[in-house]
Amino acid sequence: MAYAAVTSLEQTIERLSNSSHISIVQNSSPQLMQLLQSEVRSLHVALEEFNGKRSVINMKMVKILEGEITEAIWEFEDVIESHFSSQSVSQSESHPLSVSLDVHELKQDADCFIEKANQMKKAYIHELYNPSPEEEEQEDDDHVGNECSKMVGLSDQFMDIKDRLEENFSRSELRTISLYGMAGVGKTTLAKDLFQDPLISSLCSKRAFVTVGPKYKSVDVLLDILKKLNSDMVYKSLKGSRYLIVLDDVWDTELWDELISSFPIGENGGNILLTTRLEEVANNLWSSFRIRFLDKKESWDLFRQKVFGEEESFSYELERAGKKIAEKCEGLPLTIVTVADILSKAEKTAKYWSEVAAKKQSSVFVDAYDQMSKVLYPSYDYLDQHLKPCFLYFGAFPQNYPIPWYQLVDLWSAERFRDSGPNRYSDLATTFASGSYCYLLELFSKNVIMYDAKGCGYHLHSSFWFLCNKEAMKNKFFYDVNGHVDASPEEGKTYQRRLCIRNSTLFGTKDVYDSIASVSTVRSLLCTGPYHQYPVPMSLEHLTLLRVLEARIRFYEFPMEVVKLVQLRYFALVYDGNLPPSISKLLNLEYLIVDRNHSINMKELKSVRTLGRDLSHPCEGSLLPNLLQLIGVSPHSCTEDVLEKIPSLEVLVIQIELAPDATELLSVFNHISHLNKLKVLQCGIVNPLLKNEVVASLAHVSNLPSCFTTLTFSGLGFLWEEMSKISSLPNLKYLTLQCYAFRGPVWQVCDNEFRKLSSIYIEDTDLVHWKFTTMNSCLPAIMSIDILHCYKLKEIPLTFGTSLEEIQVVDCNPMVVDCAKKLKKNWDDKYSDREFSLVLNFCSSWDD
């Protein structure tokens, strides 16, 4: 984790040098801090060279060097922060709002580090540009052990792609199609089945299937194609032919750009079918198809075929247990095939299979994930440097746990994973509103994380969660104090930067106490497991360098040791009392998450989260100029007096709990019109009154600032007529409507509404007919449409603009699915010359 370490050290030095409440005493060496900044930045730049060289390097050697760099940085950072903490604590009583820092005592350590950093930088750059020979080549096919398998499931996507190939052969031009998705999702198997399909074979005179991988060069690919075609020149051989070339497992857009000129347009048409894990590669091609996960029925069909074949019979009890095992594979074909292979060699009894299905981390699945690691690891290894720590951070949370996007980005910011340079997004709202979620959507586009629409958060497929934990342990990135069984406590906790408690918070904190002396270098304590409703004692006495305390557990009393944690940037807790005034000594605190009324007088705060509670008058008359996020507040906190104190607010999340006899109008939108930087608004009722019309009378849409880019409403029960006040917002890009956010049977979108809307998500509504007043000017920029659990819906519009890329329909009336299929056909017929095809995903629940 060298890149994360150097980013952290760089920003630590920058903070000490430039903070308004830290002064370098004159008799020390301010030039020392400047020299350190320069050297660390130089090391930072060197590590970024990895991104441009990863296709040719010896990954094993690079990891060894990065490990050495990480250890050296951590060692020096401990020296700096220990020195700062000791001086801060000693001065806290006499100068509670400022610290004088004498860095003269650090000079010897700094000189030693600078010399070592220079040596490591030179060695790293040399290895990147003069890679050591590798012991063996890595195999990157995403269906290792299943190359000869025929596809099971995905028949809808198979037919869509086959139809597209057949159509392309009728054109006198080169057409390119990409299949993209997560490692192991079945891209290679699908491509091979298409390659070998009798109809497709009959339509082309020449074919070649070439596996590329992350380390191929364009000349190698062309040579492989020549071998398959038995010809002297690719262009000359293919010219005038109707051909199909499959390039499997492509990683680099530059490789594709180099290759494309080698293929002729052809008088009779040609097709290139490419598979990739990376959306950025897929988007370079004419048409693209995201390969979906298998549904429950398809998962069982594949599992059954791999274990029993076509003829072997099995009992109802075995089938029932087998279906549960197949479901635990979470729709990933590679997991299903690997688990099935393990179980086919074991006892086939209902008792044993039930035990496998019941255990959350069964040894069968652990063995399967180990076997799959060779396929999965390249997805992690070849991530850009700035994404690797963000990806591993997912592993600190429980398995299959959807993590809210704002919590992730807050934590990453507090951990200093995000580069502070000019080329990085500077704040969450800009990140969210830009349509990329910054690092989150970078990870999503590389198909290493998943979005849980129901849980409204991001998470890892279990196979990647297992990979994260192995890699985190290996790199001392984090340690699960009550969950690891593959290392001794001493080995696991030595020199860890982060401890996480994912299971029992009560016993986990005890484990931390038992070994507290050996983890004094810990920077983050993450209690990410299930909420513990009873108070949990926690001692923080020895965690003096702590920066992140994610302790959403209930405290008996406010832990006064916290006010001595002068490095603390992020603090989350559950506490029923008032926060002590001394918390203002935490001059570096940026994120405060607490579910209790409190007054705030902390100008560095960037984020406050309160879990639906009221805020008292903040700041006692002072501004909070840096506050960007106010998350989870009650509507009673959204008063003019409160909101005028936070002029820079960019993200506002309002959580409403209605009284059983609620009749009072909710004026949640009356005082936000002056927030001219507000871009993201999420407003939801946690206990909506869905059985009557009361909710619809409680709120009205009004006074929304024009700067909005993202709106999420839940349970508010607006009438669809109120939508006109939203549809006119000039910058709105993302609209999410959940749990009867709007009510009524008909929603009619008028001309020139939603001019910039690119994504709409509708879940749980009584809507029956969704219509457009015209066929041409409604939702012109829409890219994705998600419709979930809308059981009454019978009609959706059949015409959208050229930007539409994907429609998802889940658990809806079959009439909606028919409409969506007709929409896709109309779109494909009308825009057949577009660079991408319209992707339609639909499914309904399947019960045992």
Helices and strands as residue ranges (DSSP letters): H 2-18, E 22-24, H 30-48, H 50-53, H 59-91, E 99-101, G 104-106, H 107-129, H 155-169, E 174-180, H 187-196, H 198-203, E 206-211, H 218-229, H 234-238, E 243-250, H 253-260, E 270-276, H 279-282, E 287-290, H 296-308, H 316-328, H 333-344, H 350-358, H 363-381, G 385-387, H 388-393, G 394-396, H 405-415, H 428-433, H 439-445, E 450-452, E 457-459, H 462-474, E 479-480, H 489-493, E 498-501, H 505-514, G 516-519, E 524-527, E 548-554, G 560-564, E 570-574, G 581-585, E 591-594, E 607-609, G 618-621, E 629-633, G 635-637, H 640-643, E 651-656, E 680-685, H 694-698, E 710-714, E 718-719, G 720-723, H 724-727, E 734-738, E 742-743, E 746-749, E 759-763, E 769-772, E 784-788, E 806-810, H 814-830, E 839-843
